[in-house]
Structures are given as C-alpha cells and as structure tokens.
Amino acid sequence: MDLSSFLPFPLEQLPFVFIVLLIGFTIHEFAHAFFADRFGDPTPRSMGRLTLNPRVHLDWLGMIFFLIIGIGWAKPVLVNRSRFKSPRLMGIIVSIAGPLSNLVLAFISLIVFYLLMKFHALDNVSNGVSVAVKLFFNLMILQNIFLFILNLLPLPPLDGYRIVEDLLPTSIMMKIKAYEQWLFYAILLMFFIPPIRRVTIGPVFALQWDILDAMNRVVFMIFGK
C-alpha cells in the first residue's frame, strides 16, 4: 500500500516539509511576540516566546497534523491587549504580523532561489543536492504563502479572526462570539469535505498562485528575467 496516496505530501518530501514548517512557524510566532513586546506587553517575553528558538514555538501535535492532513498549528503566543497604548490598532498589527512574516519569508526565499539559478550556483553540485535545494525552496515559497492565506481566514482560532475582533464594534463581536465554537467546526467542514472545500476555501487558497505570480513579477523587475 502506498502511504503517499493518503498524505498531503510525498513521503520522501516529509523531512523537507518538516524543516520548512519549523522555520515558518517559528518566524510567525516570533513576529507576534516581537510586536507585542514592542507595544508594551511583556507577556511573550516573560513566557520565553521572544526568541527564534524553534523548540519554544513548536507544537508537536500541530506539526504531526500538518504533515498527515495538510493543516496544523504552532504554540500560540499569548498577548494581553490591555497593555497596549491603543489596544485595537496595536492588536491588529500584532495579529497581522504573523501572516505577513510568512509572506515576507516566502518572498525572501524566492529571491534567494532566483539568485542561485541566475548565477548558476547549482551547476557544479551533484544532481541529488540540486534536487534537494530546489525542493526546499519550492516548499519554502509555497508553504509560507499557504500559511499567509490560512492565518488570514476570519475564523477562530486564526489570526484573521483576531483582526476581525479588533475591527468590529464590541456589541457585534459579542454576538459573533456566541457562535465561536460553531465557526471552528466550520473550518473542519471546509477543509475535510471536498464539495464544501471547492466552493469555500478552495478558491481562497488558489490565490497562492496569483501571489506567487506577483512575487515573480517583482523579482523580474528588480533583477531581470
């Protein structure tokens, strides 16, 4: 039996996926902690989250879920918004910092990969090394774009939901919170039932190709084709 047919990634790619997700999760959570700390909330620093040490941010269950079903999570950074001078505005910035960090990481990875190819840095290495490097950067780019889109979905417990919390009036948000648990189940339905996925988040995740195309255009403008 071929296990790859039941997994979102081929078996031989799993070590690369693990490394890519470890980097992506770490940068994402560090970005939350960094901006919360800068805005006056000492909670992330006191909990040891203001670090680029992957072990601090890794949630093994969330990582395993990502590897076997294609969606997972890291340890969330706890933030006390009441410590901020402008709780709503700074709360939005802290929330969006995580997804944006993944987008920036994808763009930097694209630039590095482009320069490697442009200056033929892989021409004199073995075929195995060349394939591994190309696979790593391919995953770094696409998975971080995926994390960017995923975390901006306005559903709990994702960052997009926290942004909506800070944007909407409290009275409206309290009404939405009454259905919060059902919104979580909505995520499960949209991810794991193909017909629902195709008409809900499927088109949203298809935007990763438009984002990648836009990134490529910017890189070509800067460095030439």
Secondary structure by P-SEA (a helix, b strand, c coil): ccccccccccccaaaaaaaaaaaaaaaaaaaaaaaaaaaccccccccccccccccccccaaaaaaaaaccccccbbbbbcccccccaaaaaaaaaaaaaaaaaaaaaaaaaaaaaaaaacccccccaaaaaaaaaaaaaaaaaaaaaaaaaaccccccaaaaaaaaaccaaaaaaaaaaaaaaaaaaaaacccaaaaaacccccccaaaaaaaaaaaaaaaaccc
